[in-house]
């Protein structure tokens, strides 16, 4: 999958936010490949030398779904940070003149909602990473010698594959 296509999907799935664009999301994807490697125990890399700037190493649909969830978590963190910085500012969103009504935002409720969204996103990301590791996991080493034929010891119920001294 091309990074631009993935960035376009992320952009459209997040309702085309006005404060970012596909190039910024593409940059975020390229800079987050290392974090994705840490989560998935993979070895994806961005092809800077070849000039394609695409992700190499068998990057598929499962990994792209996890990267989308990582971006969602990144956006939630940005919203939380923005709300925290603006908590001391003006919280009036509607002011009417004739009816003398003023509507204010309760920013602590907004923060509670955002932290709940963040918790849900972290739980989903953890589940997705677990499924990815389970699906793509393969043992790197199998102990034992499968080239020797095993034998059964008659005095007990051991089935032995390796020759040990004293057996």
N, C-alpha and C positions, 0 to 999 in steps of 0.2 A: 504494500500500500504506500502510495506517495504521501509525503508529509503535507503537501498542499491540500490533497484530498481529505486527509484526516483533519487538518485545520479548518477546512470548509465545513466538514460535518460537525465539528465542535462549535463553530460559529453559528451554524443554523440550529443546532440542538439547544443552544443557550439563547434562543430568540433574538439573534443578531444584535448583540449589545452595541450601543452607540459609542462607548468609551474604548473599544478595542476593534481590531480588524484581523483579517486572515494572516497578514504578514507578522503581526505581533504574536498571534497564536502559534504560527510556524516557528518563530524564534523560541517561544516557550517550550515547544515540543523538542526542538534540538537541544536546548539546554537542560531538559529534564530526562534525557536518556540515561544518564548515570544513576539518577534516583530510581528509575524504572529497573535498571540492572540490579540495584541493591534489593529491591522488593521481590523480584522474580528469580533471583539467582541465575541471571542470563548474562550474555556477553554481546549485547547489541552495541553498535557503534555508528556514528554518523560519518559518511564518506566525504571528508573534507579534501583529501588529496585528489580524489577522482573528479571533484568538481560537481558531483550530482547533489551533494548535501542531503542525501536520503539515508534512511536507517538501514543498516546491513545486519545480517545475522538471523534471517528467518522470522522477521517481524510479521506477525499475523493478526487475525481478527481478535483473538483473546487478549493479546498484549495491547492492541489499539483500544479495546474496551476499558482496560485498566488505565491506560493513559488518559482517556476521556474522563474517567472518574477522578483521576488525579487533578485534572484541570478544573473540574467542578469544585473540588475541595480547595484549590488555589483561589478560585473566584469567591468562594464563601469566606475564606480568610481575608481577602481584600475588602469585602463588604464589612466584615467585623472590624477591621482596622479603620476603615473609613468612618464607620459609626462611632467608634471609640474616640477618634479625633474630633468628630463633630458634636460630641455630646455636650460640650460647653458652649456651643454656638446657638444660633437662633433656631427654635424648634417650632415656630409658627408656620403652618402650611396654608391655612385659609383664614382670611380676614375680610369680613363683609362690613359695609358702611351703613346701609339702611336698617338692617336687622340687628346690628351690633353683636355679631357672633364671631368668635375666634376659635379656631381649631388648632390644637397642638399635637405634636407627635410625642408619644411616650417612648423615649429612646431606650429605656431599660427593657421594655417589652420587645422592641425590635431586636435588641441584643439577645434576649432569651430565645426568640424565634430563630435567629441566626445560629446560635450555639446548638440548638436542637437540630437544625439542618446539618450543621457540621458533624455532630455526633452520628447522625444517620448516615452521612456520606462516608465517614471513617469506618463505620460498621460494614457498609456495603463494599468498600475498598478492601477491607480485611478479608471478607468472604470471597471476593473475586480473586485476590492474591492466593488464598488458600486453595481455591479450585484450580487455578492455573498451575500452582506447584504440584497438586495432586495429579492433574491431567498430564502435565509435561515432565513430571519427575521421573528420573531413571537412576538406578544406583550407579555410582561411579566405580564401585569395587564390589566384587562378590568373593567372600572368603571361602576357601576350600579348594580342593583339587578335583575338578570334574573329569580329569583324564584317567584317574584310577578307578577301578571297579571296587565297589563297596562289598563288605562281607558281614555276615551276621555271626556274632559270638553266641555260642550255644548256652553259656552259663547264665546269661541275663538277657535283657531285651534291648541291647545296644546294637545299633546299626552304624558301622564305622566306615568312613570313607578314607580317612588319612591314616597312614602308618605312624603310630606313636611308639616310642620306646616303652617296653613293659606291657604291651597289650598282646 
